[in-house]
Amino acid sequence: MIGLGVMGQRMLARLAGHGRLRVTRVWDENPEVMAQALGHYPLLRAASSAQALMQEPGLHGVYIATPPDSHMPLTAQAFDAGLAVLCEKPLTTDFEAAKAAISRIQREQQRAAVNYSLASSTGLAALQLAFGVGARRTLGTLQEVRIEARFSTWPRPWQSGAGRWLAQRGEGGFTREVLSHFVFVLQRVLGPAEVIASRVTWPDDGVSAETGLEAELVAAGVPVTIRAGIGGEKVDDNRMWWRATEGEVELKDWFGVTQQRQGERVQSLGDADMLRMTGMNDQLNHWSAMLEGRSHSLPGFAEALAVQRTIERLLLGVG
């Protein structure tokens, strides 16, 4: 594991009881953070550098949880060492480097995926069943998709240890960090989305990340609207609503999902906390499958780059 910030710490906790995956080596540029992790997990061993970690014998893969500008260089080193990669998103700040990595994955049959938390979720499975390729269309024809998100502050309080980059427009911001998860779901179900118009609100300091975003997109002929910004009452309030001719599906607060057919009551597909645990455990199982060379549903680098292309177009301001 390279990077022991917020996401690295969360992944350490998730992996602690997994039956197939075991963290053995860690590295972070902050010695205090690394010492803290070793205190909580005494069986871990600290590497002297990211490069040294990837040369350690006996490893099968590396989890990269560093700021985005380091993702592609670290991925290249991992491939050189014969390691599979699970990388945090955003995938990169360098699209050309990402395309080179994708070419190498295809040419050398490297194993690599990106950590979109909804990739193994019940909500995504329900949407694919209702609206994806080959779906039975049990809710009729899809009419529109809405994505809404509000934050009391950005970064959110629990992200305070992630580093200044998360609050800055060069690599961070809620569009890349949060909306990208829902754009991933959108494009996994419907295919590439075209940005028709986007309006971004930026602070005057020229450095800080966006404070608001409104956008219109089209995916598979379906209109999509996005409304997001800072100033909500909840720390993290998000909703993705799919309306069809005969019903609707709603994703709310990440893993919560409900479905309703016209004339019927709203049906919950499970307790949100339970669905969160199930989705996260399934993701780890798919990670294990990737490491073992088996089929899995984790998004690859090409899919993640397609998501990021859409995200960056949103941030450019279009129309």
N, C-alpha and C positions, 0 to 999 in steps of 0.2 A: 504494500500500500504506500503510495507516494502522495503526501498531502494529508495532514491531520487537522484540518480546520473543521468547520461545522459538518460538512458532508462526510469527511473522513471519520470523524468521531461517531457519527450516526451509523455509518456502515460497519465500523468496528463492533458496535453494540448489536447490530442485526446479525452479524456473522458469528457472534460468540457461541450460539447454540446450534449452528447448522451442522447437519450430519455429514456433508460432503466437502464443504469449503472451510479452509482454516488459514487464518492470517499468521504468517511466521516472521516476516520482515517488514519494517516500517521506516519511513524517512520523512522528515519535515524540516524546512529551513530554519524553523524556530526551535532551538534546543530545549526551551522550557516546555513547549507544547509536546515535544517528543518524550521528555522525562515524565510528564504527566500521564501520557498514554502508557508508558512502561510501568508506571506505578499502578494503574488500573488493570493492566494485562501483563503480569510478570513473565508469562511464557514468550512474549514477543522479544525479538531482537532488533536493535536499532542498526541501520546501515550508516556508513559515514557520508554517503551522498546518494542521490537518485541513481547515478550511473553505477555506483558500487552495488547498490541493492539489486539491480537487474543482472549483475554478473554472479550473484549468489547461486550456488548449485541447489538443485531440488525444487526450484520454483516452476509452476505451470502457467501463471498469469500475473498480471499487474493491474491494480486499480489506480487510476490517475484522478486525483481530486485536488488539483492545483488550479490556479487562475488560467483562463483560456489561452493566453498567449504562449504558454509552455506545453500545451497538449500535443501539438504535432512533433516538436523535437523529442519529447519523451516517448511518444508512440513509435517514432523511427528507431530509437534506441531499444525499445522493447522488442520490436520485430527483429532487430539485429541479434538479440539474445534468444530468439525463438520463443517469446512469451506471447500469450494471448492478452488482449487489452480490453478492459472495461473502462471507458472514459466518461468523465462528467461532461455535462453540457453547460454552456454553449461549446460546440465542438472545437472552434478555432477562431482566431482573428485573422488568419491567413488562408484565404480560399484556395490559392494556388497550392500551398502546402497540403491542404486537405485533399485536393484532387490528386496530388502525387501519392498520398497515402492510400487513397481508394484504388488507384491503379496498382499499387504494390500489393494490396489485399487481393485483388483479382488475379494478378500475375503469379503471386507466390502462395496463394491460398492461405493467407494469414487470417487469424481469427480476431475479430474486433467488433465491439458493440458500444453503444452509448446509453447512459443511464437516464432514460425517460421513465419515470416511476409509474405511469399509467399503461405501459406496454403490456403488462400482465394483469390488468385490472378487469373486474367484472363489468365495469362500465364500458370499456372498449369492446369487450366480447359481445355485450348486448347491442352496441351500435353496429358492429360488423354483421351480426345476425339480422338486424333490421334493415340496414342500408348499404352494406358492403357488396363487393362483387359476388354475384351468385346468391344474394340474399332472397329470402322468400317474400319480402315486402309485406310482412304481417301487419305493419302499421301504415301501409299505403305508400304513396309517393312522397319523398322528402320535399318540403316546401322552403324551409329556411333553417339556418343555424345561427344562434347567438352565443357570443362569449362575453362574459362580464366578470370583472375583477376589481376589487377595491382593497386598499391597504391603509391602515391608520398612519403608518410611517414607512419609509423605505430607506435603508434595509429594515426588515422586520426585526423586533428586539432579539430574537434567538439567533439572528445572523450577525450580531455585533462583532463576533470574533472571526468573521470570514475575510476581513481585509478591506481596505479602502476601495479597491477596484470595484466591488459590488455596487457601490453608490455612485460610480462614475460612468459617464456615457461611453467611454472607450471600449469597455468590456462588460459592464454591468447593466443594471436597470431591470425593472420588473418585466419588461417585454421579453427580454432574453431569458430571464430566470424563471418566470411563471407562465406567461402567455405561450412560450414555446412548447410547453407540455400539451396545451390544448390545440395548438396548430399541428403538433405531431399527431394527435388523435384525429383531427380533421383530415389530414392528408393520408393517414393510414387507412381510413375508411373510404374517402372519396377520391384520393389522388391529388395531384398538384393544385394549389390554390393560386389564383391570380389576384394581385392587389389592384383594385380599381381606384381607390382613394384612401388616403390616410392623413390624419392631422395630429401632429405631435406637439405637446406642450413641454418646453424646455426651461429650466431655470436660467436666469440672466448671467450666472457666473461663468458660463462656457465650459464647465467641467462636470457638473453634477448630471446624473441620469434624468430621464424624462419623469414628469409628474402627471402626465395624462396622455392618453392615446385613444382616438376614435378612428375606425376604419371600416371600409366596405371591401369585401372580396367576393370571388366567385370560385366555387369548386364543383366540378362535374355539372355545371349549369345551375347550381344551387346558390342563392345569395347568402352571404355570411356577413354578420356585423360583429364588430368588437368595440366594447366600451370599457376602458380601464383607467384607473387613476388613484391618486393618494388623497386621503381625507375621509376614509370610511370609519365606521365605529368599531369594526372588528379588525384584529391584527391582519387577518388573511381571509377575505370573503370572495369566493369564486363560484361561477356557475356556467355550465355549458348546456344549452337548451336546443334540442333537435325537434322541430315541429313537422309532422307529416299530415297527409290528407285524412288519415284515420287514427291518429294518435300522436304521442310524443314521448321522448326520452330525455331525462334531465340528469346531468352529472352535477353534483354540488359538494362543496367542501372536499374536493379532491376525489375521495373514493366512494362517497355516497351516490347512489343511483336509483332513480324511480322511473317507472314506465306506466303509461296510461293509454288505454284505448278509448275512443270516443264513446260516451255513454256509460263508462265504467269508472270505478274508483281508482285513485292513484295506487299503484302497487310498488312497494319497496322491494328491491331485489336482495335485501339483506341489511343488517345493521352496519352502519358506516365504519365503526371501529373494527368489526369483524372482517368486513370487506378490505379494509386497509391491511390488516394482518395477513389475510389470504393472498392479496395481490403482491405484497412485499415478499412473502415466502415463495410464491410462485416465481417471482423474478429471480430470486437466488437459485432456484432449481434450474431455471433456464440459463443462468450464468454457468452453473455447473455443467450443463449440457454443452454449452459452447466450449468450455475448457476441454471437454472430453471429445470434441469433434462431432457431437450429435446435433440434430436439428433443434432450433430454438426460435423464440419469437422476439428476441431482443432486437431493437433497431440497429442496423449496421451504419457505418460511416456515411455511405451514400444517402441513405434515408435521412440521417441527421443533418447532412449538409443541405439537402433539399428543404428541410424545415428551417434551417438558418438562413437560407436565401430568402424565404418568405419573410422571416423576422426582420432581416436587415432592410428589405424593401419597405416594410411597415415603418421602420425608424427613419428612413430617408424622407418620408413625406411624399405622397404621390397624388396627382390630380388637384 
